[in-house]
Amino acid sequence: MPPRPLSPHLSVYKFKYTLTTSILNRFAGLALSLGLPLLVYWLLAVAGGAQAQARAMRVLSLPLMRPLFAALILAFSYHLTAGIRHLVWDTGRGLERKQSERSAWLVVGVSLALALLVAYCAWLAGARAP
């Protein structure tokens, strides 16, 4: 008996944009899950008083944390926009090949723009705040 073909057959498409964006969405969700303890630490420090806040500020201000925060902002913005895309798909819209390819590129562009906006607000505009 010959082996059964894969379903869906993976070699049909040259660039598997839907597959790639789906996998990136899962990785972004995993990154957000791994970053959750950092958020919990910050929230506990805020609730813990002035000493806990000062201690957390020293830890969260380390040079190593800035790239981590940038990665978490990018993961959040990508996961958010890809989730909106999936919600649109749940309505039955945008499922045609050309539409899903266009929406894949739209997710990437919007998530990068959103990440840059959030990073700007967090670091540059926030640095000038009183």
N, CA and C of each residue as an Amber inpcrd file, in Angstrom:
protein
   390
   0.8420000  -1.1670000   0.0000000   0.0000000   0.0000000   0.0000000
   0.8990000   1.2470000   0.0000000   0.6660000   2.2040000  -0.9240000
   1.4910000   3.4090000  -0.9750000   1.1830000   4.3150000   0.2180000
   2.1740000   5.1170000   0.6330000   1.9390000   6.0130000   1.7650000
   0.8990000   7.0720000   1.4050000   0.1340000   7.4430000   2.3900000
  -0.9160000   8.4390000   2.1740000  -0.2990000   9.8300000   2.0520000
  -0.8760000  10.6870000   1.2090000  -0.3400000  12.0510000   1.0850000
  -0.6630000  12.8790000   2.3310000   0.1690000  13.8660000   2.5670000
  -0.0790000  14.7780000   3.6730000  -1.2810000  15.6500000   3.3450000
  -1.9970000  16.0240000   4.3410000  -3.1450000  16.8880000   4.1200000
  -3.0450000  18.0800000   5.0470000  -2.9600000  19.2900000   4.5840000
  -2.8330000  19.6910000   3.1890000  -1.4310000  19.3990000   2.6790000
  -1.3170000  19.1850000   1.4070000  -0.0390000  18.8380000   0.8150000
   0.8870000  20.0460000   0.8990000   2.0360000  19.9060000   1.5800000
   2.8960000  21.0360000   1.9030000   3.7580000  21.5210000   0.7440000
   3.9170000  20.7280000  -0.2890000   4.8010000  21.1430000  -1.3790000
   4.0580000  21.8670000  -2.4930000   2.8090000  22.1860000  -2.3080000
   2.0260000  22.8440000  -3.3520000   2.4350000  24.3010000  -3.5080000
   2.7210000  24.9970000  -2.4130000   2.9930000  26.4280000  -2.4450000
   4.4890000  26.6900000  -2.4180000   4.9200000  27.7410000  -3.1250000
   6.3290000  28.1140000  -3.1170000   6.7010000  28.7420000  -1.7730000
   5.9730000  29.7670000  -1.3760000   6.1950000  30.4060000  -0.0770000
   4.9400000  30.1740000   0.7500000   5.0960000  29.5060000   1.8270000
   3.9530000  29.1470000   2.6640000   3.6740000  30.2730000   3.6590000
   3.1120000  31.3790000   3.1470000   2.9140000  32.5660000   3.9690000
   1.9200000  32.3300000   5.0970000   0.8580000  31.5800000   4.8270000
  -0.1190000  31.3200000   5.8870000   0.5000000  30.4390000   6.9660000
   1.2440000  29.4450000   6.5530000   1.9290000  28.5690000   7.5050000
   2.9560000  29.3690000   8.3150000   3.7060000  30.2140000   7.6340000
   4.7380000  31.0060000   8.3080000   4.1220000  31.9660000   9.3170000
   3.0640000  32.6690000   8.9200000   2.4490000  33.6110000   9.8450000
   1.7890000  32.8940000  11.0200000   1.2630000  31.7160000  10.7900000
   0.6600000  30.9440000  11.8700000   1.7210000  30.4920000  12.8770000
   2.8360000  30.0260000  12.3720000   3.9200000  29.5880000  13.2600000
   4.4920000  30.7850000  14.0280000   4.6500000  31.9170000  13.3370000
   5.1310000  33.1220000  14.0290000   4.1590000  33.5700000  15.1040000
   2.8590000  33.4140000  14.8580000   1.8610000  33.7670000  15.8650000
   2.0030000  32.8730000  17.0960000   2.2580000  31.6030000  16.8790000
   2.4560000  30.6850000  18.0110000   3.7310000  31.0220000  18.7820000
   4.8010000  31.3650000  18.0620000   6.0440000  31.7580000  18.7290000
   5.8560000  33.0590000  19.5130000   5.0850000  33.9840000  18.9520000
   4.8190000  35.2360000  19.6550000   4.0270000  34.9640000  20.9360000
   3.0580000  34.0740000  20.8700000   2.3040000  33.7060000  22.0700000
   3.1920000  33.0450000  23.1030000   4.1130000  32.2020000  22.6570000
   5.0620000  31.5580000  23.5750000   5.9700000  32.6040000  24.2200000
   6.4560000  33.5600000  23.4230000   7.3090000  34.6170000  23.9760000
   6.5540000  35.4360000  25.0170000   5.2890000  35.7250000  24.7470000
   4.4900000  36.4750000  25.7200000   4.2730000  35.6650000  26.9890000
   4.0820000  34.3750000  26.8440000   3.9220000  33.5160000  28.0240000
   5.2050000  33.4750000  28.8490000   6.3410000  33.4350000  28.1740000
   7.6170000  33.4240000  28.8840000   7.9150000  34.7810000  29.5190000
   7.3830000  35.8600000  28.9520000   7.5840000  37.1940000  29.5070000
   6.6100000  37.5440000  30.6190000   5.6010000  36.7120000  30.8160000
   4.5920000  36.9800000  31.8420000   5.1810000  37.0830000  33.2510000
   6.1320000  36.2390000  33.6600000   6.7170000  36.4120000  35.0080000
   7.3720000  37.7740000  35.2150000   7.9050000  38.3610000  34.1650000
   8.4860000  39.6950000  34.2580000   7.4010000  40.7350000  34.5690000
   6.2630000  40.6040000  33.9130000   5.1410000  41.4950000  34.1870000
   4.6250000  41.3070000  35.6080000   4.5240000  40.0710000  36.0520000
   4.0590000  39.7880000  37.4110000   5.0380000  40.3640000  38.4340000
   6.3280000  40.2170000  38.1730000   7.3450000  40.7900000  39.0760000
   7.1720000  42.2990000  39.1820000   6.9720000  42.9580000  38.0500000
   6.7990000  44.4050000  38.0540000   5.5360000  44.8010000  38.8210000
   4.4380000  44.0900000  38.5850000   3.1890000  44.4000000  39.2810000
   3.3050000  44.1800000  40.7900000   3.9710000  43.1060000  41.1810000
   4.1730000  42.8620000  42.6060000   5.0550000  43.9380000  43.2400000
   6.0320000  44.4100000  42.4910000   6.8980000  45.4750000  43.0070000
   6.1220000  46.7740000  43.1650000   5.2380000  47.0490000  42.2210000
   4.4200000  48.2580000  42.3240000   3.5230000  48.1770000  43.5530000
   2.9830000  47.0010000  43.8170000   2.0990000  46.8250000  44.9660000
   2.8710000  46.6810000  46.2690000   4.1740000  46.4420000  46.2050000
   4.9630000  46.1460000  47.3960000   5.5420000  47.3380000  48.1210000
   5.3690000  48.5120000  47.6120000   5.8820000  49.6860000  48.3100000
   7.1300000  50.2580000  47.6650000   7.6530000  51.2970000  48.2910000
   8.7560000  52.0670000  47.7160000  10.0450000  51.2520000  47.5980000
  10.3560000  50.4390000  48.6180000  11.5920000  49.6460000  48.5550000
  11.5290000  48.6070000  47.4440000  10.3930000  47.9420000  47.3210000
  10.2380000  46.9350000  46.2740000  10.2820000  47.5880000  44.8960000
   9.7030000  48.7720000  44.7770000   9.7430000  49.4840000  43.5030000
  11.1650000  49.8890000  43.1370000  11.9250000  50.3430000  44.1050000
  13.3180000  50.7510000  43.8470000  14.1590000  49.5490000  43.4350000
  13.9480000  48.4220000  44.1110000  14.6660000  47.1950000  43.7660000
  14.3080000  46.7370000  42.3530000  13.0230000  46.7630000  42.0340000
  12.5740000  46.3500000  40.6990000  13.0870000  47.3060000  39.6320000
  13.1570000  48.5770000  39.9600000  13.6580000  49.5590000  39.0000000
  15.1170000  49.2770000  38.6560000  15.9090000  48.8990000  39.6660000
  17.3130000  48.5610000  39.3970000  17.4050000  47.3330000  38.4960000
  16.5710000  46.3280000  38.7660000  16.6270000  45.0910000  37.9680000
  16.1000000  45.3410000  36.5610000  14.9790000  46.0190000  36.4460000
  14.3430000  46.2190000  35.1470000  15.0350000  47.2800000  34.3020000
  15.9770000  48.0210000  34.8820000  16.7240000  49.0360000  34.1360000
  18.0700000  48.5280000  33.6420000  18.3680000  47.2730000  33.8770000
  19.6290000  46.7130000  33.3900000  19.6860000  46.7910000  31.8680000
  20.8850000  46.9760000  31.3030000  20.9990000  47.0780000  29.8370000
  20.4730000  45.8340000  29.1000000  20.5280000  44.6940000  29.7300000
  20.0460000  43.4610000  29.1230000  18.5290000  43.4780000  28.9260000
  17.8300000  44.2580000  29.7180000  16.3690000  44.2390000  29.6860000
  15.7840000  44.9700000  28.4830000  16.4560000  45.9800000  27.9760000
  15.9070000  46.7570000  26.8600000  15.6500000  45.9000000  25.6210000
  16.5850000  45.0520000  25.1690000  16.2720000  44.1790000  24.0280000
  15.1500000  43.1780000  24.3510000  15.1000000  42.7380000  25.6060000
  14.0300000  41.8300000  26.0120000  12.6780000  42.5270000  25.9320000
  12.6160000  43.7650000  26.4140000  11.3730000  44.5260000  26.3280000
  10.9810000  44.7710000  24.8760000  11.9660000  45.0800000  24.0390000
  11.6870000  45.3050000  22.6180000  11.1270000  44.0360000  21.9700000
  11.6920000  42.8860000  22.3120000  11.1920000  41.6200000  21.7660000
   9.7730000  41.3320000  22.2530000   9.5000000  41.6420000  23.5070000
   8.1530000  41.4260000  24.0370000   7.1420000  42.3830000  23.4050000
   7.5430000  43.6140000  23.1380000   6.6570000  44.5610000  22.4570000
   6.3600000  44.0720000  21.0500000   7.3820000  43.5910000  20.3540000
   7.1780000  43.0680000  19.0020000   6.2860000  41.8260000  19.0290000
   6.5090000  40.9390000  19.9850000   5.6830000  39.7390000  20.0960000
   4.2290000  40.1090000  20.3980000   4.0340000  41.0870000  21.2790000
   2.6740000  41.5110000  21.6020000   1.9690000  42.0950000  20.3790000
   2.6500000  42.9830000  19.6630000   2.0100000  43.6300000  18.5220000
   1.7240000  42.6170000  17.4100000   2.6400000  41.6770000  17.1830000
   2.3910000  40.6590000  16.1550000   1.2440000  39.7440000  16.5780000
   1.2490000  39.3080000  17.8210000   0.2040000  38.3950000  18.2940000
  -1.1680000  39.0750000  18.2470000  -1.2030000  40.3650000  18.5640000
  -2.4530000  41.1150000  18.5190000  -2.9850000  41.2160000  17.0920000
  -2.1450000  41.6360000  16.1600000  -2.6180000  41.8130000  14.7850000
  -2.9400000  40.4810000  14.1210000  -2.1620000  39.4510000  14.4010000
  -2.4720000  38.1320000  13.8430000  -3.7580000  37.5830000  14.4480000
  -4.0110000  37.8950000  15.7070000  -5.2640000  37.4710000  16.3290000
  -6.4650000  38.1530000  15.7030000  -6.3230000  39.4400000  15.3660000
  -7.4030000  40.1490000  14.6730000  -7.6330000  39.5260000  13.2970000
  -6.5500000  39.1550000  12.6260000  -6.6810000  38.4810000  11.3200000
  -7.4640000  37.1750000  11.4720000  -7.1840000  36.4240000  12.5080000
  -7.9050000  35.1680000  12.7200000  -9.3710000  35.4200000  13.0500000
  -9.6510000  36.4990000  13.7670000 -11.0460000  36.8370000  14.0330000
 -11.7880000  37.1710000  12.7380000 -11.1130000  37.8730000  11.8350000
 -11.7220000  38.1660000  10.5360000 -11.9490000  36.8660000   9.7710000
 -10.9880000  35.9670000   9.8190000 -11.1520000  34.6680000   9.1490000
 -12.3330000  33.8910000   9.7240000 -12.5720000  34.0300000  11.0260000
 -13.6930000  33.3230000  11.6480000 -15.0400000  33.7790000  11.1080000
 -15.0770000  34.9670000  10.5090000 -16.3210000  35.4360000   9.9020000
 -16.4890000  34.9040000   8.4860000 -15.4830000  34.2090000   7.9760000
 -15.5500000  33.6550000   6.6270000 -14.9920000  34.5810000   5.5640000
 -14.3870000  35.6840000   5.9630000 -13.8220000  36.6470000   5.0160000
 -12.3150000  36.4760000   4.9290000 -11.7670000  36.8090000   3.7670000
 -10.3220000  36.8190000   3.5890000  -9.6670000  35.4590000   3.4690000
 -10.4270000  34.4460000   3.1090000  -9.8750000  33.0890000   3.0540000
  -9.3400000  32.7010000   1.6770000  -9.6070000  33.5150000   0.6750000
  -9.0720000  33.2230000  -0.6550000  -7.5590000  33.4000000  -0.6400000
  -6.8970000  32.7250000  -1.5400000  -5.4300000  32.7080000  -1.5400000
  -4.8380000  34.1120000  -1.6270000  -5.2960000  34.9170000  -2.5680000
  -4.7440000  36.2600000  -2.7400000  -5.0530000  37.1430000  -1.5250000
  -6.2520000  36.9990000  -0.9770000  -6.6310000  37.7860000   0.2000000
  -5.8010000  37.3950000   1.4160000  -5.5680000  36.1060000   1.5880000
  -4.7870000  35.6830000   2.7620000  -3.3180000  36.0650000   2.6160000
  -2.8120000  36.0850000   1.3870000  -1.4370000  36.5470000   1.1850000
  -1.3330000  38.0390000   1.4970000  -2.3090000  38.8090000   1.0450000
  -2.3200000  40.2450000   1.3200000  -2.4410000  40.5080000   2.8230000
  -3.2970000  39.7440000   3.4800000  -3.4650000  39.9540000   4.9210000
  -2.2300000  39.5170000   5.7010000  -1.4890000  38.5410000   5.1870000
  -0.2480000  38.1270000   5.8500000   0.7570000  39.2760000   5.8550000
   0.9150000  39.9270000   4.7090000   1.8270000  41.0620000   4.6340000
   1.3000000  42.2450000   5.4370000  -0.0150000  42.4020000   5.4860000
  -0.6080000  43.4700000   6.2780000  -0.3450000  43.2510000   7.7680000
  -0.4490000  42.0180000   8.2230000  -0.1640000  41.6920000   9.6280000
   1.2740000  42.0460000   9.9660000   2.1970000  41.6990000   9.0950000
   3.6070000  41.9980000   9.3500000   3.8310000  43.5120000   9.4010000
   3.2820000  44.2380000   8.4310000   3.4740000  45.6870000   8.3910000
   2.8350000  46.4030000   9.5640000   1.6000000  46.0470000   9.8790000
   0.9030000  46.7080000  10.9860000   1.5710000  46.3810000  12.3120000
   2.0020000  45.1400000  12.4920000   2.6380000  44.7860000  13.7590000
   3.9770000  45.5040000  13.9320000   4.7350000  45.6630000  12.8540000
   5.9880000  46.4230000  12.9580000   5.7110000  47.8910000  13.2700000
   4.7180000  48.4690000  12.6100000   4.3750000  49.8730000  12.8800000
   3.8870000  50.0490000  14.3170000   3.0530000  49.1350000  14.7820000
   2.5540000  49.2010000  16.1550000   3.6870000  49.0390000  17.1640000
   4.6050000  48.1220000  16.8880000   5.7430000  47.9120000  17.7920000
   6.6180000  49.1600000  17.8480000   6.8460000  49.7930000  16.7070000
   7.6480000  51.0190000  16.6990000   6.9430000  52.1410000  17.4570000
   5.6300000  52.2410000  17.2950000   4.8720000  53.2630000  18.0100000
   4.9260000  53.0380000  19.5220000   4.7280000  51.8100000  19.9560000
   4.7640000  51.5080000  21.3850000   6.1740000  51.7230000  21.9460000
   7.1880000  51.2860000  21.2000000   8.5660000  51.4900000  21.6580000
   8.8980000  52.9780000  21.7440000   8.4310000  53.7540000  20.7810000
   8.6510000  55.1960000  20.8310000   7.9960000  55.8000000  22.0730000
   6.7580000  55.4200000  22.3060000   6.0350000  55.9510000  23.4820000
   6.6900000  55.5020000  24.7790000   7.2050000  54.2710000  24.8060000
   7.7990000  53.7400000  26.0330000   9.1610000  54.3540000  26.3420000
   9.9830000  54.5610000  25.3060000  11.3500000  54.9870000  25.5690000
  11.5980000  56.4560000  25.2700000  11.2280000  56.9070000  24.1110000
  11.5830000  58.2800000  23.7440000  10.6100000  59.3050000  24.3260000
   9.3380000  59.1050000  24.1050000   8.3500000  60.0610000  24.6220000
   8.2550000  59.9360000  26.1550000   8.3830000  58.7220000  26.6670000
   8.3120000  58.5080000  28.1050000   9.4910000  59.1060000  28.8490000
  10.6220000  59.2200000  28.1810000  11.8120000  59.7910000  28.8150000
  11.6550000  61.2890000  29.0520000  10.8120000  61.9520000  28.2530000
  10.5970000  63.3930000  28.4150000   9.4580000  63.7070000  29.3640000
   8.7350000  62.6790000  29.8080000   7.5840000  62.9160000  30.6910000
   8.0710000  63.4230000  32.0430000   7.2650000  64.2580000  32.7050000
   7.6820000  64.7840000  34.0210000   7.6940000  63.7300000  35.0840000
